């Protein structure tokens, strides 16, 4: 059913008037109004009331429908939005806008739209006259002919006969097969990628960048741009050389050769001077640049004129070959002869001068590898069709069919031409007559020269047109800020990029030697083709759900072979040029990685990382990790006890401490925070907070992931986090949080119960706990610490405390510290035996530490005389007094026969046990103050919250334990070892 066939009236009217033509949707229709934010399950009856939160979607074209109707214009454009009647919109909300917002965004158009109806933004949807469609070309004119024009260039006309004479028929066939196979396999890969979705500007850069990532795409794209710019110079020099050959008198610095390899020849050879090539080449380049500056319309009008000379010249060449020796025979032209075929079958590599004329004392030595570099530009141009994807009727069909047809047709023509050239002229004629195609052409050789000039100029024009657009496409992606000068607005001409391309082309023209330019082009094009093949190989191998190309005749092995073939050809041509081109691409890649803006294009590497992560996660399994492979995965609890500075989503020192728990940065941290409230109301706030936290983590150079959880309160939120966060063996194993030093404040009375609940949740979930006191003074990587790292090893914790101390030593801030291990022993324990055992244990663990055994008398008497004990005793008496007051308050508020209530649950208080716990923490604190007052950091075992004790009591125990210790880590391990003695 069409959207325009729906009436905006009620359901009865809709069923009763199916046959009528309904009115268009207008801007003031209630169906056009956006639904207000409402709770799930709320009735749609609230819509007629139009609450204040209802927002209107502005339909620009629809607003003028009434006036258009008065003027006699058809209002049909107002129906383009597909707005349905109110009875439909009330159920589906924004689904009526899927044609405008949903489908366009899926095709890659970055529309600025609210992520939900609650964003409060007005959406303006302009519906007007449809844009005039561009030229919709088919497979023949849109892909096949452009590829044919680009492939059949100057190499075929003025170099191919010379290549056959130098390499012979056999090796020429091998040469064509090798190069043709490379482009054929690349065409298959190109067809697969190009039919996997809509394409934008940029041609191969767009394909490679979206498959291998922006860094690889930009590096290969810039190399391909250079290749196109240099190719323009190649075609210009080819046209100039043909012109000077046809009109020798036009040369200013020409010279004549009368001897070849020391033997006099009957007909002098006119040699074109490099200075003539430079002068005429610069002039032609400037003229072509003026045409390019005229815009794509002028180029499209001129381009068809280049097609007829190409077809006419090919016909004349083949007719001339078959009619040779019958129509004004020339010296060296034998006609199609078996004897000539046999003589030219084998290769005859010779030294030549700079112009390619055989010379025993020549400076240029030729071989098969160098001929590959010379010939390969003759098979390039397969990207010409994909570059015109916006002008094609059906890219999914035209690109693969047209590109492969052009590749196969030209390769077949090259193979046939090898036999014909090798059979029609002597080797000497093949090597000395650069314009053999014009010599044997029939019936108008002079027109052939004109056709060659026009075809090469057309190819040069295409290169000078495509290269600036490629550079502009790279600049428009906003990856490299240095390319911002070449940005263009949609639909405008890249004038600055064209000017830059012209300077590059003129610089190559000044070189003036065609044979020196072609290897450079070959490297850049081969690098691009290797990128296309690697892209298809990666996408085919990963086989992501989004990889659904319409072109099904492809396989990852073919793409891999094509990529390897490209690399092999590069090294065959010249290992030095290969190294230079790869080094250039690597430098661009490194520069983009450092200076480029991050972008996620859904490239294949991200898919590879994802699949690798999944396989690694499955290989880890669900069983416990061996202690040798144990890594700390800290869950950093960012919820502050108090307020943080403005615009800081996490305590600044938490990220520094998280980095201290990793060895050389290896590992992952999970930064989590809890947002109190209802999820439906706070979902957007949670997303914003998560983005802020992620940005802050990146700013602190901490490798971690940010998560924000919405929950009714902190306790419920943390309980959900500790149960569900992580996957398999990648779940967090250590909970890190700040000690709530401000818990005594009157407005923070909920902290004790929350803090104790978090510790109990960690114990139940079998998670280790690290609580940091003195976080504000925790050093960053530039604040060097001296002194000791003191460990008060009280209970067995699986070696976690020892491991943390070793990880601290790997950081620059603590590398100058030494570790001291204090073992707390009972009064009747053998201290020397315990010390020896601990030393042996640390030695086997490869840990350097000094061991002390401290014997403590656990009774209710105090040893006087030391100032540290006096200070601890004052805190002890204060804690006793506060606990007594708390107990008295609890007893005063309880009803008769009712149990004591604390933290919302009944408790049984054993006052003697409370007194014992206070004495225990007093003794430990006195010991730490005695031995570790000047330590860089102290680590002590975390006592679990006692059963049936109020949370307030536990906080008093902890405060007494940590009294006057400035920087301390309270550590509790879990039921497993994290260190091992064995290799």
Secondary structure, DSSP 4 states (H G I P E B T S, - for coil): --GGG--SS-HHHHHHTTTSPPPPPPTT-GGGBPPPP--TT--GGGGGG--TT--BPEEHHHHTHHHHHHTT--GGGGGGG----HHHHHHHGGGGGIIIIIHHHHTT------SSTTS----EE---SPPPP---B-HIIIIIHHHHHHHS-HHHHHTHHHHHHHHHHHHHHHHHHHHHHHHHHHHHHHHHHHTSS---TTTHHHHHHHHH-HHHHHHHHHHHHHHHHHHHHHHHHHHHHHHHHH-GGG-SS-EEEEEETTEEEEEEEEEPPHHHHHHHHHHHHHHHHHHHHT-HHHHHHHHTHHHHHHHHHHHHHHHHHHTTTTSS--TTB--S-HHHHHHTSS----EE-TTS-B-TT-SEE--HHHHHHHHGGGG--TTTTGGGGGGBS-HHHHHHHHHHHHHHHHHHHHHHHHHHHHHHB-HHHHHH-TTHHHHH--S-HHHHHHHHHHHHHHHHHHHHHHHHHHHHHHHHTT--GGGGGG---TTS--HHHHHHHHHHHHHHHHH--HHHHHHHHHHHHHHHHHHHHHHHHHHHHH--TT---S-----HHHHHHHHHHHHHHHHHH-HHHHHHHHHHHHHHHHHHHHHSPP-----HHHHHHHHHHHHHHHHH-SSPPPGGG----EEEE---SS---TT-SS-HHHHHHHHHTSBTTBS-EEEEEEEES-HHHHHHHHHHHHHHHHHHHHHTT--EEEEEEEESSHHHHHHHHHHHSS-GGGS--EEEEE--TTTTSGGGTTHHHHHHHHHHHHHHTT-EEEEEESGGG---TTS---SEEEEEE-S--TTHHHHHHHHHHTSTTTTT-EEEEEEEE-TTS-HHHHHHHHHHHHHHTT---EEEEEE---SS----S-HHHHHHHHHHHHHHHHHHHHHHHHHHHSPTTPPEEETTEEE---HHHHHHHHHHHHHHHHHHHHH-TT-SEEEEEPPPPPTT--HHHHHHHHHHHTTT-SSEEEEE--SS-S--S--
